[in-house]
């Protein structure tokens, strides 16, 4: 059986995690991780926390280890997760120039078609 993991939070870390947990602009997984850490610091054991969040205890342990290794940065998803951006900054600038210089107006479908035809961006 793995040794119990327990973290100690200073008052500043506690406040930061509490604010992070409430922030609606933060991804829900990050808020959940902040809550997991607060519960652990309050004395809850890893299996109890896993049950609360309906996840595996490995997930809770990984969150605690990431906190210990990386601090606050460890709560966010690492780069490379999710769909890759298809548009580049130059494509956005191109669209802005078209909208500012041309007399006509475009809807989103027309702009997508224009990008596909003229810049091969899907």
C-alpha positions in Angstrom: 0.0 0.0 0.0 1.4 3.4 -0.9 2.4 5.8 1.8 -0.1 8.5 2.6 0.4 11.7 0.8 -0.1 14.9 2.8 0.7 18.4 1.8 1.1 21.5 4.0 -0.2 24.8 2.7 0.9 28.2 3.9 -1.8 30.9 4.3 -0.9 32.4 0.9 -1.2 29.1 -0.9 -4.5 28.3 0.8 -5.9 31.7 -0.3 -4.7 31.2 -3.8 -6.2 27.7 -4.1 -9.5 29.0 -2.6 -9.6 31.8 -5.2 -8.7 29.5 -8.0 -11.4 27.1 -7.0 -14.0 29.8 -7.4 -12.8 31.4 -10.6 -15.1 30.7 -13.4 -12.5 31.7 -16.0 -10.3 28.8 -15.0 -10.9 25.4 -16.6 -13.0 23.0 -14.4 -10.2 20.4 -14.1 -7.8 23.0 -12.7 -10.5 24.1 -10.2 -11.0 20.5 -9.2 -7.3 20.0 -8.7 -7.2 23.1 -6.5 -10.1 21.6 -4.4 -8.3 18.2 -4.2 -5.2 19.9 -2.7 -7.2 21.9 -0.2 -9.0 18.8 0.9 -5.7 16.9 1.3 -4.2 19.7 3.3 -7.3 19.6 5.6 -6.6 16.0 6.4 -8.7 14.0 3.8 -7.0 10.9 2.6 -6.4 10.2 -1.1 -9.2 7.5 -1.4 -11.7 9.8 0.2 -10.8 12.6 -2.2 -11.0 10.2 -5.1 -14.5 9.2 -4.0 -15.6 12.8 -3.7 -14.5 13.6 -7.3 -15.5 10.2 -8.7 -12.0 9.5 -10.0 -9.3 7.0 -9.4 -6.9 7.5 -6.5 -4.0 7.7 -9.1 -5.5 10.9 -10.4 -5.5 12.5 -6.9 -1.9 11.2 -6.2 -0.8 12.6 -9.6 -2.3 16.0 -8.7 -0.5 16.1 -5.3 2.8 15.1 -6.9 2.4 17.7 -9.6 1.8 20.3 -6.9 4.9 19.2 -5.0 7.0 19.2 -8.2 5.7 22.3 -10.0 3.6 24.2 -7.6 0.7 26.2 -9.0 1.8 25.7 -12.6 1.2 21.9 -12.1 -2.5 22.4 -11.8 -3.0 23.4 -15.4 -3.1 21.0 -18.4 0.3 20.6 -20.1 0.7 22.0 -23.5 -0.1 19.7 -26.3 -3.4 18.5 -25.0 -6.5 19.0 -27.2 -7.0 20.1 -30.8 -4.3 22.1 -32.4 -5.0 25.6 -33.7 -5.6 25.6 -37.4 -5.4 29.4 -37.9 -2.2 31.4 -37.7 -1.8 35.0 -36.7 -1.2 35.9 -40.4 -4.6 34.4 -41.3 -6.4 36.6 -38.7 -4.5 39.6 -40.0 -5.6 38.8 -43.5 -9.2 38.6 -42.5 -9.0 41.9 -40.6 -7.4 43.5 -43.7 -10.2 42.1 -45.9 -12.9 43.4 -43.5 -11.3 46.9 -43.2 -10.4 47.4 -46.9 -13.3 45.8 -48.8 -16.7 47.5 -49.1 -18.7 44.4 -48.7 -19.6 42.6 -45.4 -19.0 38.9 -44.7 -20.7 36.4 -42.4 -18.7 33.6 -40.7 -19.4 31.1 -43.5 -18.2 33.5 -46.2 -15.1 34.3 -44.2 -14.3 30.6 -43.8 -14.9 30.0 -47.5 -12.6 32.9 -48.4 -9.8 31.6 -46.1 -10.1 28.1 -47.7 -10.0 29.4 -51.2 -7.3 32.1 -50.9 -5.1 30.7 -48.1 -5.9 27.0 -48.0 -7.0 27.2 -44.4 -9.8 24.9 -43.4 
